[in-house]
Amino acid sequence: MTDHILGEARRVLLVEAEAVRALADRIDGRFVQAVEILEACRGRVVVTGMGKSGLVGKKLAATLAATGTPALFLHPADGVHGDLGVLVPGDVVVALSNSGETEEMVALLPAIKRLGVPLILLTGRPGSRLAQHGTVVLDVSVREEACPLNLTPTASTTAALALGDALAIALLRRRGFQHDDFARLHPGGRLGRLLVRVEELMHVGLGIPVVREEASLDAVVAEMSAKGLGATAVGDRTGRLSGIVTDGDLRRALQRGAASPATTARELMTRAPKTIGRAELAATALEVMERYAITQLLIVDDTARLAGILHLHDLLRAKIA
């Protein structure tokens, strides 16, 4: 029984994998045209589909919206009962229908034609009624469904899902969608947090603890206490970063009897401290802190001058750590 179950699972996966692989051989100029139409859209991409195709369509609309293309899903049954008002000139319709004959989908055609909006169709039957009215028709037909009865949409929905992803990612590339764009659209999620940059969290200006190399022990302690970050940067006479004094540096100096009122920051500091650029990801800053077992990280600009400081607590508050 176990072997039978595993064998069936492998068969399904191979059938669906072959359905997706076959799509790669059919990618041609029509796909390019579809991407160009989506890129030129000045309204929204309205995705529609019935049944299992509709579920795939919802995922496609969500993927487009998450990657910088305004998109929404319109259920065709709701569309023919009043919700067609969401469709306006300037939009683009992306329809999914394996048969290309779904009545609710066909019923949308007059409105699509009247508004003059482009229709991109993903279908398993390029000769169907819907296909005859498509601006661009993308063939997502499959040799067989994974269902042993060859009835339940399985391989066909997988193929449509994969081609939808291909459209969204090709469009993302075409538009030059970058990490910053992704973070802007995902401010509340884990992925968005991982794309937060150091400069968004670091302490700057008067919030940076910093002393000169010749500063006394009392001055070092006072600066560290005032700024509350458990460390202070040390700069030379030209303002360039020389080192850092941390709580740990002070404790170690006291333990070895090397701390007195005459002790200077130059004698206490750790030279060549770990630094990072302000444009780096906060997740990268966390990785540096973990690698070197430190809780503060100095931020420098392109000329190696001090630009800010980041504490582990800043990353914890931002839920980076």
Steps between C-alpha positions, in 0.01 A plus 500: 500500500782741591679434171177561310443835672857613440487383140181696438646812658809478280284446190296814576811709555659376178184567297475854636873563459477393136202732448707795623809396305300483179398863544861610461502361147192706410619838625517732199422852383148482639640482850716806428193683369308413817777639720517818291124549533522457878792741520311763301189469721418837657207366700476168679537142395163333554541122528200273457422129492242245616546204731857369530613748234359775720707381794811515281389844386476625858857391557614674182326825601665482842844436348463793259390734778788385722753575227393851408214450254158621624274197460174356629291187450151519349278195534326463163166406657510818709617690193187421299286600799629850554867484594616584149508858625852433626617470139578835333689620192872474557474165677621165366304177545685173560259208470566136589282226353625155417203427273469850361125443493390584856164678463560753777830592337351527153231728644770753595618542142249770392603726787870441433447583132291807579768643730774421249728344760756235397421138585784262584369143512665196655318198361540134422301541175645769272208447256225565754241782501693700758820457302336645190461831684833509682753772427766246595434130550747296702476124460511319836365169374630178652532149361316351797370584842663335800155373597475128398160579346661787305220725627599687817697819419848421629776522241303769315470725806868445580592605147281811522647587838855465368435712192334764717813511713710528184294802390531669839874446533576598140301819563686557828832474315380727222404769749822473697319412823761506780540417868385848604180462298432163661555641850263790427221257407566261790550726804328269746632163397814307581630539145456875518685517831791310352531775238520788747826690459745600771440873443135456600593376848835654592558781749627816331611855584502580871378147568842358407732449799844623394813634672848604389800272550636725777171494697541400865350192660238719670406655166470158338274371778291818492443473124410134521258566786339796325432316174405167662631270229770327700781635285651811349680554174847657512617749238835657422570873460383492137169342592585159356396190690781357714325238710226417744480473879237261632381402847709187455813703425452694825448183706807335355710813563386507865573131545859538384553823694537710186230756578572822690389863478795560265400222260388626158257365244799416279624256765160342559366468147485204269668605176361420155148435633242313296306739276232489233362738238173682553344351183558141614207285608423491870504121468863527390579709806346229717713236331816704573401543864434129542821400324720717722287474818454878528196709587599833339597570141640827368368637172739676263458694176693459177795693644518278813365781718257422778137529387313320777485214746270199523425298813367146513196636683417712193482181295290328765251788508472486120450120526804440281648277768 
